[in-house]
Amino acid sequence: MKRHVLALAALAALGQGTAWAQDAAAEGIAKYREMLQDGNPAELFEMKGEELWKQKRGPKNVSLEQCDLGKGPGVLKGAFVELPRFFKDTGRVQDMESRLVTCMETLQGFNAAEIMKTPFGKGEMANLTALATYVATQSKGMRFALPYNTTEEKTMYEVGKRLFYMRGGTHDFSCASCHGQEGKRIRLQDLPDLTKNPGDGIGFAAWPAYRVSNSQMWGMQLRLNDCYRQQRFPEPKFGSDVTIALAVYMGVNAKGAESIVPSIKR
C-alpha cells in the first residue's frame, strides 16, 4: 500500500513538473515572439504588397487602387475587419484573398481561375499573399465587426459552423477537435477556443501571419488549407465556399476582437 501511494505521488510530481516545463517553454516562446515583433519579417511582405497595390500591372496595365473591398473603391482602412462579406457584383460572400483575386481579374485583366490554381507561395499567389498582408495591416488595431445582415452571410455562418464540427478523415478529426474548448495545447502551441470570441489578436484576428518555423507568410486561406491537411482531409481549393464559410463563422465569433495583423507564429 505504501509503495502504491509513493508511486502515485511520484507520478503526480512528474505531471506537475511536465506541466511546469510546458508553461515555462510557452512563456519563452511568447517572449521570443515579442522580441521578433520589433523586426517582424512580415513588414517586408507588407512593403511588397503596397508596391503591388499601386503598381500598374496585368493585361490592362492598371493598379488596384480602385479595388472595392467593401468600404468603397480604394478604401482600405477598416476593410479587413469587415471581411468576409457579401458582394453584390459577384453575388458571393468573399474573404479578403478571394476578393483581391476578383479585383485582379476585373481591374487588371488577370485570369482569376489561373491564379487560384497556382500553388501557395508561387507566382501571382505569392503576390496575392503580399497584397493581403498590406491590406490587412491597414486595419491593425481595429476591431472585427463582420456584417451579418444578408441571407447569404447568415447562410455562410451556419455552413461554417457545421463544417467546424464535422468529423472525418483517417483520424476522425474536426476543427473543434483542436479549437472546441479552452486550455488545449499541441506540443508547445496553445490552441484557442474558436467556438466563441477568443479575445484580442487570437485566432482569426492574428492572420495573415509570418511563420518563423518555415520563414513564410501565411494568409487565412493557407492556414485553413493546412488545418485540413493535418486533419487528413482532402485539402480545399483556394477560395472555395468551405474556406470562406469557416472564415465567416470564426470572423463573426471574433466580433470586437482587436486585429494584430501581421502577427508572428511559430
DANOR-V154960 format. One record per residue. N is the residue number from 1. PSI is psi in whole degrees, 0 to 359 (NA if undefined). Layout:
BEGIN
[[N/PSI] [N/PSI]]
END
This chain:
BEGIN
[[1/317] [2/318] [3/322] [4/316] [5/318] [6/321] [7/317] [8/320] [9/320] [10/318] [11/319] [12/318] [13/321] [14/318] [15/318] [16/321] [17/320] [18/316] [19/319] [20/317] [21/319] [22/317] [23/318] [24/319] [25/319] [26/321] [27/321] [28/319] [29/319] [30/318] [31/323] [32/316] [33/320] [34/320] [35/320] [36/334] [37/328] [38/331] [39/44] [40/120] [41/342] [42/337] [43/328] [44/322] [45/323] [46/315] [47/317] [48/320] [49/320] [50/318] [51/316] [52/324] [53/320] [54/345] [55/139] [56/118] [57/176] [58/175] [59/332] [60/353] [61/55] [62/151] [63/177] [64/13] [65/350] [66/13] [67/131] [68/110] [69/17] [70/344] [71/4] [72/158] [73/123] [74/357] [75/118] [76/323] [77/122] [78/353] [79/315] [80/320] [81/5] [82/21] [83/143] [84/157] [85/167] [86/135] [87/125] [88/325] [89/332] [90/344] [91/24] [92/156] [93/127] [94/146] [95/182] [96/315] [97/316] [98/328] [99/321] [100/322] [101/321] [102/316] [103/322] [104/328] [105/309] [106/322] [107/317] [108/345] [109/10] [110/159] [111/109] [112/319] [113/321] [114/320] [115/315] [116/342] [117/350] [118/135] [119/150] [120/137] [121/1] [122/148] [123/229] [124/340] [125/323] [126/320] [127/322] [128/319] [129/319] [130/317] [131/315] [132/322] [133/316] [134/312] [135/314] [136/322] [137/335] [138/348] [139/14] [140/134] [141/349] [142/165] [143/142] [144/135] [145/66] [146/136] [147/138] [148/59] [149/320] [150/161] [151/320] [152/317] [153/319] [154/323] [155/316] [156/325] [157/314] [158/321] [159/316] [160/321] [161/316] [162/319] [163/324] [164/325] [165/357] [166/123] [167/149] [168/191] [169/177] [170/339] [171/2] [172/46] [173/160] [174/172] [175/322] [176/342] [177/323] [178/327] [179/34] [180/357] [181/164] [182/156] [183/9] [184/155] [185/142] [186/123] [187/242] [188/15] [189/119] [190/140] [191/108] [192/151] [193/111] [194/8] [195/350] [196/182] [197/114] [198/347] [199/178] [200/133] [201/21] [202/144] [203/237] [204/331] [205/8] [206/1] [207/139] [208/149] [209/154] [210/125] [211/110] [212/325] [213/331] [214/8] [215/43] [216/152] [217/127] [218/132] [219/178] [220/327] [221/315] [222/323] [223/314] [224/322] [225/317] [226/328] [227/316] [228/321] [229/316] [230/334] [231/355] [232/30] [233/160] [234/134] [235/132] [236/155] [237/152] [238/134] [239/13] [240/159] [241/335] [242/308] [243/323] [244/321] [245/318] [246/321] [247/322] [248/314] [249/311] [250/323] [251/317] [252/320] [253/335] [254/12] [255/129] [256/349] [257/143] [258/133] [259/132] [260/14] [261/138] [262/132] [263/181] [264/133] [265/164] [266/NA]]
END
